[in-house]
Amino acid sequence: MRVKCSLCDKIDTIDSWSFEAKRLRNKPAKTYMCQTCQERITARTAERAATGQFHLYPSFRQKRRW
């Protein structure tokens, strides 16, 4: 299966029977990200987390406990 990275527009080939290919076929809203972009984002996120100014907030869709 040919896929295109949503960030850098690089075209890759992944196994048509892989879990990632199935997820992309069944949920068109999901996007593919190449390994290079994924590593870059992981590294940048780790750098931001190390500064202490990076906070992960809970998802908006989580149920609130009143």
CHARMM internal coordinates of N, CA and C (Angstrom, degrees):
IC EDIT
DIST 1 N 1 CA 1.4471
DIST 1 CA 1 C 1.5254
ANGL 1 N 1 CA 1 C 107.89
DIST 1 C 2 N 1.3080
ANGL 1 CA 1 C 2 N 116.19
DIHE 1 N 1 CA 1 C 2 N 131.74
DIST 2 N 2 CA 1.4602
ANGL 1 C 2 N 2 CA 121.03
DIHE 1 CA 1 C 2 N 2 CA 177.41
DIST 2 CA 2 C 1.5216
ANGL 2 N 2 CA 2 C 109.13
DIHE 1 C 2 N 2 CA 2 C -92.03
DIST 2 C 3 N 1.3388
ANGL 2 CA 2 C 3 N 115.22
DIHE 2 N 2 CA 2 C 3 N 132.14
DIST 3 N 3 CA 1.4633
ANGL 2 C 3 N 3 CA 120.68
DIHE 2 CA 2 C 3 N 3 CA -179.48
DIST 3 CA 3 C 1.5213
ANGL 3 N 3 CA 3 C 108.56
DIHE 2 C 3 N 3 CA 3 C -131.77
DIST 3 C 4 N 1.3171
ANGL 3 CA 3 C 4 N 115.38
DIHE 3 N 3 CA 3 C 4 N 156.26
DIST 4 N 4 CA 1.4555
ANGL 3 C 4 N 4 CA 121.41
DIHE 3 CA 3 C 4 N 4 CA -178.15
DIST 4 CA 4 C 1.5240
ANGL 4 N 4 CA 4 C 109.08
DIHE 3 C 4 N 4 CA 4 C -121.03
DIST 4 C 5 N 1.3230
ANGL 4 CA 4 C 5 N 116.91
DIHE 4 N 4 CA 4 C 5 N 130.71
DIST 5 N 5 CA 1.4563
ANGL 4 C 5 N 5 CA 121.95
DIHE 4 CA 4 C 5 N 5 CA 179.11
DIST 5 CA 5 C 1.5312
ANGL 5 N 5 CA 5 C 108.86
DIHE 4 C 5 N 5 CA 5 C -65.95
DIST 5 C 6 N 1.3100
ANGL 5 CA 5 C 6 N 116.15
DIHE 5 N 5 CA 5 C 6 N 134.35
DIST 6 N 6 CA 1.4624
ANGL 5 C 6 N 6 CA 119.89
DIHE 5 CA 5 C 6 N 6 CA -176.81
DIST 6 CA 6 C 1.5272
ANGL 6 N 6 CA 6 C 112.02
DIHE 5 C 6 N 6 CA 6 C -76.18
DIST 6 C 7 N 1.3293
ANGL 6 CA 6 C 7 N 118.55
DIHE 6 N 6 CA 6 C 7 N -15.50
DIST 7 N 7 CA 1.4612
ANGL 6 C 7 N 7 CA 120.99
DIHE 6 CA 6 C 7 N 7 CA -179.07
DIST 7 CA 7 C 1.5227
ANGL 7 N 7 CA 7 C 113.36
DIHE 6 C 7 N 7 CA 7 C -97.67
DIST 7 C 8 N 1.3326
ANGL 7 CA 7 C 8 N 116.49
DIHE 7 N 7 CA 7 C 8 N -49.11
DIST 8 N 8 CA 1.4719
ANGL 7 C 8 N 8 CA 118.94
DIHE 7 CA 7 C 8 N 8 CA -173.71
DIST 8 CA 8 C 1.5282
ANGL 8 N 8 CA 8 C 113.47
DIHE 7 C 8 N 8 CA 8 C -107.87
DIST 8 C 9 N 1.3335
ANGL 8 CA 8 C 9 N 118.36
DIHE 8 N 8 CA 8 C 9 N -0.98
DIST 9 N 9 CA 1.4708
ANGL 8 C 9 N 9 CA 124.49
DIHE 8 CA 8 C 9 N 9 CA 179.34
DIST 9 CA 9 C 1.5228
ANGL 9 N 9 CA 9 C 113.82
DIHE 8 C 9 N 9 CA 9 C 62.30
DIST 9 C 10 N 1.3275
ANGL 9 CA 9 C 10 N 117.04
DIHE 9 N 9 CA 9 C 10 N 23.75
DIST 10 N 10 CA 1.4626
ANGL 9 C 10 N 10 CA 121.59
DIHE 9 CA 9 C 10 N 10 CA 176.02
DIST 10 CA 10 C 1.5249
ANGL 10 N 10 CA 10 C 108.45
DIHE 9 C 10 N 10 CA 10 C -78.85
DIST 10 C 11 N 1.3216
ANGL 10 CA 10 C 11 N 117.61
DIHE 10 N 10 CA 10 C 11 N 136.00
DIST 11 N 11 CA 1.4605
ANGL 10 C 11 N 11 CA 122.26
DIHE 10 CA 10 C 11 N 11 CA -179.46
DIST 11 CA 11 C 1.5257
ANGL 11 N 11 CA 11 C 108.68
DIHE 10 C 11 N 11 CA 11 C -97.63
DIST 11 C 12 N 1.3508
ANGL 11 CA 11 C 12 N 115.95
DIHE 11 N 11 CA 11 C 12 N 124.43
DIST 12 N 12 CA 1.4578
ANGL 11 C 12 N 12 CA 122.89
DIHE 11 CA 11 C 12 N 12 CA 179.44
DIST 12 CA 12 C 1.5176
ANGL 12 N 12 CA 12 C 109.31
DIHE 11 C 12 N 12 CA 12 C -120.13
DIST 12 C 13 N 1.3104
ANGL 12 CA 12 C 13 N 115.17
DIHE 12 N 12 CA 12 C 13 N 166.54
DIST 13 N 13 CA 1.4479
ANGL 12 C 13 N 13 CA 121.75
DIHE 12 CA 12 C 13 N 13 CA 174.79
DIST 13 CA 13 C 1.5234
ANGL 13 N 13 CA 13 C 108.02
DIHE 12 C 13 N 13 CA 13 C -118.57
DIST 13 C 14 N 1.3377
ANGL 13 CA 13 C 14 N 116.44
DIHE 13 N 13 CA 13 C 14 N 126.67
DIST 14 N 14 CA 1.4559
ANGL 13 C 14 N 14 CA 120.87
DIHE 13 CA 13 C 14 N 14 CA 176.04
DIST 14 CA 14 C 1.5133
ANGL 14 N 14 CA 14 C 108.60
DIHE 13 C 14 N 14 CA 14 C -120.40
DIST 14 C 15 N 1.3244
ANGL 14 CA 14 C 15 N 115.98
DIHE 14 N 14 CA 14 C 15 N 160.65
DIST 15 N 15 CA 1.4572
ANGL 14 C 15 N 15 CA 121.40
DIHE 14 CA 14 C 15 N 15 CA 179.84
DIST 15 CA 15 C 1.5247
ANGL 15 N 15 CA 15 C 109.82
DIHE 14 C 15 N 15 CA 15 C -63.41
DIST 15 C 16 N 1.3112
ANGL 15 CA 15 C 16 N 117.16
DIHE 15 N 15 CA 15 C 16 N 130.28
DIST 16 N 16 CA 1.4664
ANGL 15 C 16 N 16 CA 121.53
DIHE 15 CA 15 C 16 N 16 CA -177.26
DIST 16 CA 16 C 1.5149
ANGL 16 N 16 CA 16 C 113.18
DIHE 15 C 16 N 16 CA 16 C -65.17
DIST 16 C 17 N 1.3244
ANGL 16 CA 16 C 17 N 117.63
DIHE 16 N 16 CA 16 C 17 N -20.58
DIST 17 N 17 CA 1.4577
ANGL 16 C 17 N 17 CA 121.46
DIHE 16 CA 16 C 17 N 17 CA -177.87
DIST 17 CA 17 C 1.5184
ANGL 17 N 17 CA 17 C 112.08
DIHE 16 C 17 N 17 CA 17 C -102.09
DIST 17 C 18 N 1.3058
ANGL 17 CA 17 C 18 N 118.79
DIHE 17 N 17 CA 17 C 18 N 8.25
DIST 18 N 18 CA 1.4635
ANGL 17 C 18 N 18 CA 120.90
DIHE 17 CA 17 C 18 N 18 CA -179.74
DIST 18 CA 18 C 1.5282
ANGL 18 N 18 CA 18 C 110.58
DIHE 17 C 18 N 18 CA 18 C -76.20
DIST 18 C 19 N 1.3267
ANGL 18 CA 18 C 19 N 115.82
DIHE 18 N 18 CA 18 C 19 N 162.86
DIST 19 N 19 CA 1.4569
ANGL 18 C 19 N 19 CA 121.02
DIHE 18 CA 18 C 19 N 19 CA 179.32
DIST 19 CA 19 C 1.5256
ANGL 19 N 19 CA 19 C 110.55
DIHE 18 C 19 N 19 CA 19 C -63.74
DIST 19 C 20 N 1.3201
ANGL 19 CA 19 C 20 N 116.49
DIHE 19 N 19 CA 19 C 20 N -38.85
DIST 20 N 20 CA 1.4680
ANGL 19 C 20 N 20 CA 120.30
DIHE 19 CA 19 C 20 N 20 CA -179.68
DIST 20 CA 20 C 1.5254
ANGL 20 N 20 CA 20 C 111.59
DIHE 19 C 20 N 20 CA 20 C -63.97
DIST 20 C 21 N 1.3295
ANGL 20 CA 20 C 21 N 117.29
DIHE 20 N 20 CA 20 C 21 N -40.57
DIST 21 N 21 CA 1.4658
ANGL 20 C 21 N 21 CA 120.88
DIHE 20 CA 20 C 21 N 21 CA 178.22
DIST 21 CA 21 C 1.5253
ANGL 21 N 21 CA 21 C 110.61
DIHE 20 C 21 N 21 CA 21 C -65.03
DIST 21 C 22 N 1.3239
ANGL 21 CA 21 C 22 N 116.85
DIHE 21 N 21 CA 21 C 22 N -40.65
DIST 22 N 22 CA 1.4619
ANGL 21 C 22 N 22 CA 120.32
DIHE 21 CA 21 C 22 N 22 CA 178.52
DIST 22 CA 22 C 1.5249
ANGL 22 N 22 CA 22 C 110.39
DIHE 21 C 22 N 22 CA 22 C -63.55
DIST 22 C 23 N 1.3253
ANGL 22 CA 22 C 23 N 116.78
DIHE 22 N 22 CA 22 C 23 N -42.44
DIST 23 N 23 CA 1.4586
ANGL 22 C 23 N 23 CA 120.75
DIHE 22 CA 22 C 23 N 23 CA 179.77
DIST 23 CA 23 C 1.5270
ANGL 23 N 23 CA 23 C 110.91
DIHE 22 C 23 N 23 CA 23 C -63.26
DIST 23 C 24 N 1.3287
ANGL 23 CA 23 C 24 N 117.38
DIHE 23 N 23 CA 23 C 24 N -40.68
DIST 24 N 24 CA 1.4628
ANGL 23 C 24 N 24 CA 120.57
DIHE 23 CA 23 C 24 N 24 CA 179.70
DIST 24 CA 24 C 1.5257
ANGL 24 N 24 CA 24 C 112.07
DIHE 23 C 24 N 24 CA 24 C -68.29
DIST 24 C 25 N 1.3309
ANGL 24 CA 24 C 25 N 117.19
DIHE 24 N 24 CA 24 C 25 N -35.01
DIST 25 N 25 CA 1.4605
ANGL 24 C 25 N 25 CA 120.38
DIHE 24 CA 24 C 25 N 25 CA 178.28
DIST 25 CA 25 C 1.5287
ANGL 25 N 25 CA 25 C 111.73
DIHE 24 C 25 N 25 CA 25 C -70.54
DIST 25 C 26 N 1.3167
ANGL 25 CA 25 C 26 N 116.88
DIHE 25 N 25 CA 25 C 26 N -42.92
DIST 26 N 26 CA 1.4654
ANGL 25 C 26 N 26 CA 120.72
DIHE 25 CA 25 C 26 N 26 CA -173.30
DIST 26 CA 26 C 1.5221
ANGL 26 N 26 CA 26 C 113.87
DIHE 25 C 26 N 26 CA 26 C -82.94
DIST 26 C 27 N 1.3211
ANGL 26 CA 26 C 27 N 117.46
DIHE 26 N 26 CA 26 C 27 N -24.44
DIST 27 N 27 CA 1.4624
ANGL 26 C 27 N 27 CA 120.70
DIHE 26 CA 26 C 27 N 27 CA -179.60
DIST 27 CA 27 C 1.5216
ANGL 27 N 27 CA 27 C 108.78
DIHE 26 C 27 N 27 CA 27 C -127.77
DIST 27 C 28 N 1.3141
ANGL 27 CA 27 C 28 N 118.00
DIHE 27 N 27 CA 27 C 28 N 89.44
DIST 28 N 28 CA 1.4648
ANGL 27 C 28 N 28 CA 121.56
DIHE 27 CA 27 C 28 N 28 CA -175.16
DIST 28 CA 28 C 1.5340
ANGL 28 N 28 CA 28 C 113.62
DIHE 27 C 28 N 28 CA 28 C -61.49
DIST 28 C 29 N 1.3249
ANGL 28 CA 28 C 29 N 118.03
DIHE 28 N 28 CA 28 C 29 N -18.31
DIST 29 N 29 CA 1.4634
ANGL 28 C 29 N 29 CA 119.68
DIHE 28 CA 28 C 29 N 29 CA 179.62
DIST 29 CA 29 C 1.5306
ANGL 29 N 29 CA 29 C 111.42
DIHE 28 C 29 N 29 CA 29 C -73.64
DIST 29 C 30 N 1.3226
ANGL 29 CA 29 C 30 N 117.44
DIHE 29 N 29 CA 29 C 30 N -19.44
DIST 30 N 30 CA 1.4645
ANGL 29 C 30 N 30 CA 121.19
DIHE 29 CA 29 C 30 N 30 CA 177.59
DIST 30 CA 30 C 1.5224
ANGL 30 N 30 CA 30 C 108.83
DIHE 29 C 30 N 30 CA 30 C -71.71
DIST 30 C 31 N 1.3192
ANGL 30 CA 30 C 31 N 116.55
DIHE 30 N 30 CA 30 C 31 N 143.53
DIST 31 N 31 CA 1.4565
ANGL 30 C 31 N 31 CA 120.45
DIHE 30 CA 30 C 31 N 31 CA -179.88
DIST 31 CA 31 C 1.5157
ANGL 31 N 31 CA 31 C 109.93
DIHE 30 C 31 N 31 CA 31 C -118.11
DIST 31 C 32 N 1.3088
ANGL 31 CA 31 C 32 N 115.88
DIHE 31 N 31 CA 31 C 32 N 153.59
DIST 32 N 32 CA 1.4537
ANGL 31 C 32 N 32 CA 122.53
DIHE 31 CA 31 C 32 N 32 CA 179.00
DIST 32 CA 32 C 1.5256
ANGL 32 N 32 CA 32 C 108.92
DIHE 31 C 32 N 32 CA 32 C -93.89
DIST 32 C 33 N 1.3317
ANGL 32 CA 32 C 33 N 115.72
DIHE 32 N 32 CA 32 C 33 N 139.76
DIST 33 N 33 CA 1.4551
ANGL 32 C 33 N 33 CA 121.39
DIHE 32 CA 32 C 33 N 33 CA 175.63
DIST 33 CA 33 C 1.5346
ANGL 33 N 33 CA 33 C 107.56
DIHE 32 C 33 N 33 CA 33 C -129.08
DIST 33 C 34 N 1.3245
ANGL 33 CA 33 C 34 N 117.35
DIHE 33 N 33 CA 33 C 34 N 127.36
DIST 34 N 34 CA 1.4586
ANGL 33 C 34 N 34 CA 120.80
DIHE 33 CA 33 C 34 N 34 CA -178.10
DIST 34 CA 34 C 1.5295
ANGL 34 N 34 CA 34 C 110.06
DIHE 33 C 34 N 34 CA 34 C -67.68
DIST 34 C 35 N 1.3228
ANGL 34 CA 34 C 35 N 116.31
DIHE 34 N 34 CA 34 C 35 N 163.38
DIST 35 N 35 CA 1.4583
ANGL 34 C 35 N 35 CA 121.97
DIHE 34 CA 34 C 35 N 35 CA -176.25
DIST 35 CA 35 C 1.5325
ANGL 35 N 35 CA 35 C 111.60
DIHE 34 C 35 N 35 CA 35 C -62.18
DIST 35 C 36 N 1.3144
ANGL 35 CA 35 C 36 N 118.09
DIHE 35 N 35 CA 35 C 36 N -37.00
DIST 36 N 36 CA 1.4604
ANGL 35 C 36 N 36 CA 122.11
DIHE 35 CA 35 C 36 N 36 CA 179.29
DIST 36 CA 36 C 1.5245
ANGL 36 N 36 CA 36 C 111.07
DIHE 35 C 36 N 36 CA 36 C -62.49
DIST 36 C 37 N 1.3060
ANGL 36 CA 36 C 37 N 117.12
DIHE 36 N 36 CA 36 C 37 N -47.88
DIST 37 N 37 CA 1.4690
ANGL 36 C 37 N 37 CA 120.94
DIHE 36 CA 36 C 37 N 37 CA 179.52
DIST 37 CA 37 C 1.5232
ANGL 37 N 37 CA 37 C 111.02
DIHE 36 C 37 N 37 CA 37 C -66.77
DIST 37 C 38 N 1.3148
ANGL 37 CA 37 C 38 N 116.82
DIHE 37 N 37 CA 37 C 38 N -37.92
DIST 38 N 38 CA 1.4530
ANGL 37 C 38 N 38 CA 120.55
DIHE 37 CA 37 C 38 N 38 CA 179.66
DIST 38 CA 38 C 1.5340
ANGL 38 N 38 CA 38 C 110.74
DIHE 37 C 38 N 38 CA 38 C -64.24
DIST 38 C 39 N 1.3302
ANGL 38 CA 38 C 39 N 117.70
DIHE 38 N 38 CA 38 C 39 N -42.69
DIST 39 N 39 CA 1.4617
ANGL 38 C 39 N 39 CA 121.13
DIHE 38 CA 38 C 39 N 39 CA 177.69
DIST 39 CA 39 C 1.5228
ANGL 39 N 39 CA 39 C 111.23
DIHE 38 C 39 N 39 CA 39 C -65.70
DIST 39 C 40 N 1.3308
ANGL 39 CA 39 C 40 N 116.45
DIHE 39 N 39 CA 39 C 40 N -39.30
DIST 40 N 40 CA 1.4628
ANGL 39 C 40 N 40 CA 120.85
DIHE 39 CA 39 C 40 N 40 CA 179.49
DIST 40 CA 40 C 1.5252
ANGL 40 N 40 CA 40 C 110.78
DIHE 39 C 40 N 40 CA 40 C -63.71
DIST 40 C 41 N 1.3172
ANGL 40 CA 40 C 41 N 117.69
DIHE 40 N 40 CA 40 C 41 N -44.29
DIST 41 N 41 CA 1.4586
ANGL 40 C 41 N 41 CA 120.99
DIHE 40 CA 40 C 41 N 41 CA -179.87
DIST 41 CA 41 C 1.5229
ANGL 41 N 41 CA 41 C 110.64
DIHE 40 C 41 N 41 CA 41 C -67.72
DIST 41 C 42 N 1.3304
ANGL 41 CA 41 C 42 N 117.49
DIHE 41 N 41 CA 41 C 42 N -38.62
DIST 42 N 42 CA 1.4654
ANGL 41 C 42 N 42 CA 120.79
DIHE 41 CA 41 C 42 N 42 CA 177.42
DIST 42 CA 42 C 1.5194
ANGL 42 N 42 CA 42 C 111.06
DIHE 41 C 42 N 42 CA 42 C -61.81
DIST 42 C 43 N 1.3249
ANGL 42 CA 42 C 43 N 116.74
DIHE 42 N 42 CA 42 C 43 N -43.57
DIST 43 N 43 CA 1.4630
ANGL 42 C 43 N 43 CA 120.64
DIHE 42 CA 42 C 43 N 43 CA 179.78
DIST 43 CA 43 C 1.5308
ANGL 43 N 43 CA 43 C 111.31
DIHE 42 C 43 N 43 CA 43 C -65.97
DIST 43 C 44 N 1.3200
ANGL 43 CA 43 C 44 N 117.21
DIHE 43 N 43 CA 43 C 44 N -43.57
DIST 44 N 44 CA 1.4665
ANGL 43 C 44 N 44 CA 120.61
DIHE 43 CA 43 C 44 N 44 CA 179.67
DIST 44 CA 44 C 1.5236
ANGL 44 N 44 CA 44 C 111.64
DIHE 43 C 44 N 44 CA 44 C -64.99
DIST 44 C 45 N 1.3259
ANGL 44 CA 44 C 45 N 117.11
DIHE 44 N 44 CA 44 C 45 N -37.59
DIST 45 N 45 CA 1.4583
ANGL 44 C 45 N 45 CA 121.06
DIHE 44 CA 44 C 45 N 45 CA 178.40
DIST 45 CA 45 C 1.5283
ANGL 45 N 45 CA 45 C 110.27
DIHE 44 C 45 N 45 CA 45 C -66.55
DIST 45 C 46 N 1.3279
ANGL 45 CA 45 C 46 N 116.60
DIHE 45 N 45 CA 45 C 46 N -40.62
DIST 46 N 46 CA 1.4694
ANGL 45 C 46 N 46 CA 120.43
DIHE 45 CA 45 C 46 N 46 CA 177.58
DIST 46 CA 46 C 1.5260
ANGL 46 N 46 CA 46 C 110.56
DIHE 45 C 46 N 46 CA 46 C -63.14
DIST 46 C 47 N 1.3361
ANGL 46 CA 46 C 47 N 117.65
DIHE 46 N 46 CA 46 C 47 N -38.97
DIST 47 N 47 CA 1.4612
ANGL 46 C 47 N 47 CA 121.01
DIHE 46 CA 46 C 47 N 47 CA 177.26
DIST 47 CA 47 C 1.5256
ANGL 47 N 47 CA 47 C 111.10
DIHE 46 C 47 N 47 CA 47 C -62.86
DIST 47 C 48 N 1.3330
ANGL 47 CA 47 C 48 N 116.66
DIHE 47 N 47 CA 47 C 48 N -43.40
DIST 48 N 48 CA 1.4632
ANGL 47 C 48 N 48 CA 120.27
DIHE 47 CA 47 C 48 N 48 CA 178.98
DIST 48 CA 48 C 1.5227
ANGL 48 N 48 CA 48 C 111.34
DIHE 47 C 48 N 48 CA 48 C -66.78
DIST 48 C 49 N 1.3159
ANGL 48 CA 48 C 49 N 117.65
DIHE 48 N 48 CA 48 C 49 N -37.19
DIST 49 N 49 CA 1.4622
ANGL 48 C 49 N 49 CA 121.33
DIHE 48 CA 48 C 49 N 49 CA 179.36
DIST 49 CA 49 C 1.5239
ANGL 49 N 49 CA 49 C 110.80
DIHE 48 C 49 N 49 CA 49 C -66.47
DIST 49 C 50 N 1.3260
ANGL 49 CA 49 C 50 N 116.82
DIHE 49 N 49 CA 49 C 50 N -32.33
DIST 50 N 50 CA 1.4629
ANGL 49 C 50 N 50 CA 121.21
DIHE 49 CA 49 C 50 N 50 CA -179.73
DIST 50 CA 50 C 1.5308
ANGL 50 N 50 CA 50 C 112.13
DIHE 49 C 50 N 50 CA 50 C -69.92
DIST 50 C 51 N 1.3295
ANGL 50 CA 50 C 51 N 118.34
DIHE 50 N 50 CA 50 C 51 N -22.19
DIST 51 N 51 CA 1.4602
ANGL 50 C 51 N 51 CA 120.55
DIHE 50 CA 50 C 51 N 51 CA -179.53
DIST 51 CA 51 C 1.5201
ANGL 51 N 51 CA 51 C 112.00
DIHE 50 C 51 N 51 CA 51 C -76.02
DIST 51 C 52 N 1.3288
ANGL 51 CA 51 C 52 N 117.73
DIHE 51 N 51 CA 51 C 52 N -20.61
DIST 52 N 52 CA 1.4529
ANGL 51 C 52 N 52 CA 121.11
DIHE 51 CA 51 C 52 N 52 CA -179.10
DIST 52 CA 52 C 1.5120
ANGL 52 N 52 CA 52 C 113.22
DIHE 51 C 52 N 52 CA 52 C 87.28
DIST 52 C 53 N 1.3106
ANGL 52 CA 52 C 53 N 118.91
DIHE 52 N 52 CA 52 C 53 N -1.80
DIST 53 N 53 CA 1.4566
ANGL 52 C 53 N 53 CA 122.21
DIHE 52 CA 52 C 53 N 53 CA -179.81
DIST 53 CA 53 C 1.5224
ANGL 53 N 53 CA 53 C 112.39
DIHE 52 C 53 N 53 CA 53 C -102.41
DIST 53 C 54 N 1.3063
ANGL 53 CA 53 C 54 N 116.69
DIHE 53 N 53 CA 53 C 54 N 7.26
DIST 54 N 54 CA 1.4594
ANGL 53 C 54 N 54 CA 121.86
DIHE 53 CA 53 C 54 N 54 CA -178.38
DIST 54 CA 54 C 1.5208
ANGL 54 N 54 CA 54 C 108.39
DIHE 53 C 54 N 54 CA 54 C -103.32
DIST 54 C 55 N 1.3360
ANGL 54 CA 54 C 55 N 117.84
DIHE 54 N 54 CA 54 C 55 N 122.89
DIST 55 N 55 CA 1.4532
ANGL 54 C 55 N 55 CA 122.28
DIHE 54 CA 54 C 55 N 55 CA -178.52
DIST 55 CA 55 C 1.5212
ANGL 55 N 55 CA 55 C 109.37
DIHE 54 C 55 N 55 CA 55 C -124.49
DIST 55 C 56 N 1.3185
ANGL 55 CA 55 C 56 N 115.36
DIHE 55 N 55 CA 55 C 56 N 134.92
DIST 56 N 56 CA 1.4536
ANGL 55 C 56 N 56 CA 120.42
DIHE 55 CA 55 C 56 N 56 CA 173.20
DIST 56 CA 56 C 1.5181
ANGL 56 N 56 CA 56 C 107.50
DIHE 55 C 56 N 56 CA 56 C -94.47
DIST 56 C 57 N 1.3048
ANGL 56 CA 56 C 57 N 116.40
DIHE 56 N 56 CA 56 C 57 N 118.93
DIST 57 N 57 CA 1.4511
ANGL 56 C 57 N 57 CA 121.73
DIHE 56 CA 56 C 57 N 57 CA -179.66
DIST 57 CA 57 C 1.5131
ANGL 57 N 57 CA 57 C 109.47
DIHE 56 C 57 N 57 CA 57 C -96.33
DIST 57 C 58 N 1.3407
ANGL 57 CA 57 C 58 N 117.64
DIHE 57 N 57 CA 57 C 58 N 149.47
DIST 58 N 58 CA 1.4659
ANGL 57 C 58 N 58 CA 119.33
DIHE 57 CA 57 C 58 N 58 CA 178.93
DIST 58 CA 58 C 1.5284
ANGL 58 N 58 CA 58 C 110.86
DIHE 57 C 58 N 58 CA 58 C -64.32
DIST 58 C 59 N 1.2979
ANGL 58 CA 58 C 59 N 114.38
DIHE 58 N 58 CA 58 C 59 N 154.33
DIST 59 N 59 CA 1.4540
ANGL 58 C 59 N 59 CA 120.44
DIHE 58 CA 58 C 59 N 59 CA -179.53
DIST 59 CA 59 C 1.5192
ANGL 59 N 59 CA 59 C 110.55
DIHE 58 C 59 N 59 CA 59 C -62.90
DIST 59 C 60 N 1.3158
ANGL 59 CA 59 C 60 N 116.71
DIHE 59 N 59 CA 59 C 60 N 147.40
DIST 60 N 60 CA 1.4555
ANGL 59 C 60 N 60 CA 122.33
DIHE 59 CA 59 C 60 N 60 CA 179.55
DIST 60 CA 60 C 1.5210
ANGL 60 N 60 CA 60 C 111.08
DIHE 59 C 60 N 60 CA 60 C -64.57
DIST 60 C 61 N 1.3181
ANGL 60 CA 60 C 61 N 117.03
DIHE 60 N 60 CA 60 C 61 N -28.30
DIST 61 N 61 CA 1.4527
ANGL 60 C 61 N 61 CA 121.41
DIHE 60 CA 60 C 61 N 61 CA -174.21
DIST 61 CA 61 C 1.5291
ANGL 61 N 61 CA 61 C 112.96
DIHE 60 C 61 N 61 CA 61 C -84.85
DIST 61 C 62 N 1.3155
ANGL 61 CA 61 C 62 N 117.79
DIHE 61 N 61 CA 61 C 62 N -3.84
DIST 62 N 62 CA 1.4557
ANGL 61 C 62 N 62 CA 118.87
DIHE 61 CA 61 C 62 N 62 CA 178.48
DIST 62 CA 62 C 1.5272
ANGL 62 N 62 CA 62 C 110.29
DIHE 61 C 62 N 62 CA 62 C -68.33
DIST 62 C 63 N 1.3067
ANGL 62 CA 62 C 63 N 115.00
DIHE 62 N 62 CA 62 C 63 N 145.06
DIST 63 N 63 CA 1.4677
ANGL 62 C 63 N 63 CA 118.78
DIHE 62 CA 62 C 63 N 63 CA 179.45
DIST 63 CA 63 C 1.5237
ANGL 63 N 63 CA 63 C 109.41
DIHE 62 C 63 N 63 CA 63 C -75.76
DIST 63 C 64 N 1.3024
ANGL 63 CA 63 C 64 N 114.69
DIHE 63 N 63 CA 63 C 64 N 138.53
DIST 64 N 64 CA 1.4550
ANGL 63 C 64 N 64 CA 119.49
DIHE 63 CA 63 C 64 N 64 CA 177.55
DIST 64 CA 64 C 1.5177
ANGL 64 N 64 CA 64 C 109.54
DIHE 63 C 64 N 64 CA 64 C -86.87
DIST 64 C 65 N 1.3050
ANGL 64 CA 64 C 65 N 115.21
DIHE 64 N 64 CA 64 C 65 N 143.93
DIST 65 N 65 CA 1.4649
ANGL 64 C 65 N 65 CA 120.40
DIHE 64 CA 64 C 65 N 65 CA 176.46
DIST 65 CA 65 C 1.5191
ANGL 65 N 65 CA 65 C 107.96
DIHE 64 C 65 N 65 CA 65 C -100.00
DIST 65 C 66 N 1.3062
ANGL 65 CA 65 C 66 N 117.09
DIHE 65 N 65 CA 65 C 66 N 108.98
DIST 66 N 66 CA 1.4603
ANGL 65 C 66 N 66 CA 121.13
DIHE 65 CA 65 C 66 N 66 CA -179.20
DIST 66 CA 66 C 1.4676
ANGL 66 N 66 CA 66 C 110.56
DIHE 65 C 66 N 66 CA 66 C -94.90
END
COOR INIT
IC SEED 1 N 1 CA 1 C
IC BUILD
